[in-house]
């Protein structure tokens, strides 16, 4: 399995080149003209954004790095395990506070009833 950054980079390259191909077909069929701004230029702009984003991801730039980390399976498994451990610790602390609060409330209720 590839790293998420490599997979996203390939997907962005494919999308960018596919949109450029669609613009080329539009030019050939006469549905798009270079000299007149139209709907086809949005596809061209979007393709350029995809290609630039793919290039930045491939160069390990910080752009989109939080969404597509460049880590192998071992690093990813370790990161996920650490995140799960943090969640479990937070849950244990929350449960301990809930138990303590329950005990305090029970003591207060029993002292009020006496």
N, C-alpha and C positions, 0 to 999 in steps of 0.2 A: 504494500500500500504506500502510495506517495504521501509526502508531506502536504498539509493543506495549502501551503503557499504555492507549491508547484502545481497542484491540481487547479487552483484558482487562476494561476497565471496562464495555464494552457487553455482554460475555459475562456478567459478574457481575450487571449490571442485569437482563438477560433471565432468568437463573436465579432471581434473587430474586423478580421479579414472577411468574414461572411457578410458583414454589412457593407464593406467596401465592394465586394462582389455584387451585392444587390444594387448598389449605386451604379456600378458599371453596366448592369443589365438595364437599369432605368435610363441611362444615357444612350445605350444602343437602341432601345425601343422608342426613344423620344419622349419618355415620360418625365425626364429630368433634363434641365439645361444648366450648364455651368454658369452662364452669364446671368441667369435669372434666379434669385433666391426663392426657394420653394420648400415644400415638405421633404423632398429628398435630401436637402442639405442638413436636416436634423439627423438623418441616418448617418451621414458622413461625419458630422460632429460627434455623434455618439460612438461611432467606430474609432475615431481618434482618441476619445476619452478611454475607451476600452484598451486600446493598444498602449497608451501611455501608462495606464494603471497596471497592465500586465508587465511592462518593462520595469516599473518601479518595484513591483513585487519580486520580480526575478533578481533584481539587484539588492535585495534585502533592505530596502528602504523602509522607513517607519510608516509609510503610507499603507493603510489597511493591515498593519502588522497585528493589531489586536484581534482582528476578525479571522485572519489566516496566518497562524503562527508557523514559523519555519522550524519544525522540530520533528525528530524521527519518532517511531513508535515507543521506544523506551522512555524518551523524555516526556512524551505525551502521557504515557501510563503513570509515570512518577508524578507529574503535575496534577493529574486527575486524582490520584491517590492522596496527595497532600491536600487538595481541596476537599475531598470527602472526609479526611481526618479532621480538618478545621470545622466542617459542618457538624460532625459528631461531637467534637469538643464543645462547640457552642450550644448544641442541644443538651449535652450533659450539664452544662452550667445552668441553662434555663430550667431544667428539671430539678436541679438542686435548689435553686431559688424558689421554685413553686412548692417544693416539699417544706422548705423552711417557713414560707409564708403560711402554708396550711397549718403547721404546728403552732405558730404564733397565734393565728386566728382561733384555733381550738382552745389554746390556753386562755385567751381573752374571753371567749364565750363561756368556758367552764368557770372562770373567776366571776363573771357577771351573774351567772345562775346561782352562785353560792351566796 
